[in-house]
Amino acid sequence: MNPNGMLERLAGMVLYLEISSVPAQVEECLRAGIEPSRILSEGLSTGMRWVGEKFRCGDIYMPEVLVACDAYYRGLEVVRPHLKKGDSGARGKMVIGTIHGDIHTVGKDVAVPVFQAAGYEVIDLGVSVPDEKFVAAIREHNPQIVGLGTYMTSTFMHAAETVNAIKDAGFRSRVKIICGGPAVDAGAARRMGADDASDDAWEALAKLDRLMTEWRASEVNA
């Protein structure tokens, strides 16, 4: 099978939830001499893009998306040691975590592989993340974007506190902040000091790209 066919087969394994077959297919691609960056972008990441298209059309549902994420991660574990520095995070760097008081993880567990598959380097801080941990992560990792996840309206209201903590630490002008989850509202998020919000990982990806464009423009004009 030619390289394009092998990569298409790998993408299909992600789409059709063939978790156990993905690592072996990645290994086969490596043995065939396919560049690791192509395996990631044209194989695993393409599969996640197809999953997003199917999900948004209503052809698959959240349980299938979660299994597809597992398939993506299984392949990523195999290819990651072979990637050159920068291959998996060329689009930008993001720190993400579920806001303090919220222990839900499903939305974040979908968003992280979607963002990684698109080329973002993502530092996942976990769930119920206190404000000081977000601040420490910004200081340590120097991201362009911070993602605040929440599943509940009550914890979404904490976004203002987190934004203020980032501001008080002197980092607000250095990062773009986006809220995510079914409880979020873009208008309310902006009123609380964030830059945007989304309740859909693939929609959020387009917003991340816009925020990165704005961030780069602000750096040029600084």
C-alpha positions in Angstrom: 0.0 0.0 0.0 1.3 3.5 -0.9 1.9 6.1 1.9 -1.3 8.0 1.1 -3.3 4.8 1.4 -1.7 3.9 4.6 -2.4 7.3 6.1 -6.0 7.2 4.9 -6.4 3.7 6.5 -5.0 5.1 9.8 -7.5 8.0 9.7 -10.3 5.6 9.0 -9.3 3.5 12.1 -9.7 6.6 14.2 -13.1 7.4 12.6 -14.4 3.8 12.9 -13.1 3.4 16.5 -10.6 0.7 15.8 -8.6 1.4 19.0 -6.6 -1.8 19.1 -5.6 -1.5 15.4 -4.3 2.1 15.6 -0.9 1.6 17.3 0.0 -1.2 14.9 -0.9 0.9 11.9 1.2 3.8 13.2 4.1 1.4 13.6 3.6 0.2 10.0 3.6 3.7 8.7 6.9 4.4 10.6 8.5 1.3 9.2 7.4 2.4 5.7 9.4 5.6 6.2 6.5 8.0 6.4 7.4 11.2 8.2 6.1 11.2 11.8 4.6 14.7 11.2 2.6 13.3 8.3 1.4 10.4 10.4 0.1 12.9 12.9 -1.3 15.4 10.5 -2.6 13.3 7.6 -3.4 10.1 9.6 -4.4 10.7 13.2 -5.5 14.3 12.9 -7.4 13.7 9.7 -9.3 11.0 11.5 -10.2 13.4 14.3 -11.4 15.9 11.7 -13.6 13.3 10.1 -15.0 12.5 13.6 -15.8 16.2 14.1 -17.6 16.3 10.7 -19.7 13.3 11.5 -20.5 14.5 15.0 -21.7 17.9 13.8 -23.9 16.3 11.2 -25.5 14.1 13.9 -24.1 10.8 12.4 -22.2 9.9 15.5 -22.7 10.9 19.2 -20.6 11.7 22.2 -19.9 8.1 23.3 -18.4 7.5 19.8 -16.4 10.7 20.0 -14.9 9.7 23.3 -13.8 6.3 21.8 -12.3 8.1 18.8 -10.3 10.3 21.2 -9.0 7.2 22.8 -8.0 5.8 19.4 -6.2 9.1 18.6 -4.3 9.1 21.9 -3.2 5.4 21.4 -1.7 6.4 18.1 -0.2 9.6 19.5 1.7 7.6 22.1 3.4 5.7 19.4 4.3 8.5 17.1 5.1 11.2 19.7 8.7 10.0 20.4 9.5 10.3 16.7 8.3 13.9 16.3 10.7 16.7 15.9 10.4 19.5 18.4 7.6 21.8 17.3 5.9 19.3 15.1 2.9 18.8 17.4 2.5 22.4 18.6 3.2 24.6 15.6 -0.2 26.4 15.8 0.1 27.7 19.3 0.3 26.8 23.0 -2.7 26.5 25.3 -3.2 25.8 29.0 -6.6 24.3 29.8 -8.4 23.1 32.8 -11.9 22.7 34.3 -12.6 25.7 36.6 -12.5 25.3 40.3 -15.6 23.7 41.8 -16.3 21.7 38.7 -15.1 18.0 38.5 -16.7 17.2 35.1 -14.1 16.0 32.6 -15.9 14.8 29.4 -15.9 18.1 27.6 -12.3 18.8 28.2 -11.4 15.2 27.3 -12.9 15.8 23.9 -11.5 19.3 23.4 -7.9 18.5 24.2 -7.3 15.8 21.5 -9.3 18.0 19.0 -7.0 20.9 19.7 -3.9 18.7 19.6 -4.9 17.1 16.4 -5.2 20.6 14.9 -1.6 21.4 15.9 -1.9 23.1 19.2 0.4 22.2 22.1 -2.0 21.7 25.0 -1.1 21.6 28.7 -4.0 19.9 30.6 -4.2 21.0 34.2 -7.1 18.6 35.0 -10.4 19.3 36.9 -11.4 21.7 39.6 -8.3 23.8 39.0 -7.8 26.6 41.5 -7.0 30.1 40.2 -3.4 30.0 41.5 -2.7 26.9 39.4 -3.8 28.6 36.2 -1.5 31.5 37.2 1.4 29.2 37.9 0.9 27.4 34.6 0.9 30.6 32.7 4.2 31.6 34.4 5.7 28.2 33.7 4.5 27.4 30.2 4.1 30.9 28.6 1.0 30.0 26.6 -0.9 32.2 24.2 -4.3 30.9 25.2 -5.9 29.8 28.5 -9.0 27.6 28.3 -11.5 27.6 31.3 -13.9 24.6 31.1 -17.1 24.3 33.0 -20.2 22.1 32.9 -22.3 24.1 35.3 -23.7 27.6 35.3 -22.7 28.1 38.9 -19.1 27.3 38.2 -19.1 29.3 35.0 -19.7 32.3 37.2 -16.3 31.6 38.7 -14.7 32.6 35.4 -14.6 36.2 36.5 -12.6 35.3 39.6 -10.1 33.3 37.5 -9.7 36.1 34.9 -9.1 38.6 37.8 -6.5 36.3 39.3 -4.7 36.2 36.0 -5.0 40.0 35.7 -3.7 40.6 39.2 -0.7 38.4 38.4 0.1 40.7 35.5 -0.5 38.1 32.8 -3.8 39.2 31.3 -2.3 41.2 28.4 -0.1 38.2 27.6 -2.9 35.6 27.0 -6.2 35.2 25.3 -8.9 33.5 27.5 -11.7 31.3 26.2 -14.4 29.5 28.2 -15.8 26.1 27.2 -18.6 23.8 28.0 -22.4 23.5 27.8 -22.9 26.1 30.5 -21.0 28.9 28.7 -22.2 31.9 26.9 -19.9 34.0 24.8 -21.5 37.3 25.8 -21.4 36.5 29.5 -17.8 35.3 29.2 -16.8 38.6 27.7 -18.6 40.5 30.4 -16.6 38.5 32.9 -13.3 39.5 31.2 -12.7 36.5 28.9 -12.2 36.9 25.2 -14.7 34.3 23.9 -16.6 31.1 24.7 -17.8 28.0 23.0 -19.8 24.8 23.8 -18.4 22.8 20.9 -14.8 21.7 20.5 -14.7 22.1 16.7 -16.4 25.5 16.8 -13.9 26.4 19.6 -11.0 25.5 17.3 -12.0 28.2 14.8 -12.2 30.6 17.7 -8.7 29.6 18.9 -7.3 30.3 15.4 -8.9 33.8 15.5 -7.6 34.5 19.0 -4.1 33.4 17.9 -4.3 35.9 15.0 -5.3 38.6 17.4 -2.5 37.6 19.8 0.1 37.7 17.1 -1.2 41.2 16.0 -0.9 42.5 19.5 2.7 41.2 19.8 3.6 43.0 16.6 2.0 46.2 17.8 3.4 46.0 21.4 
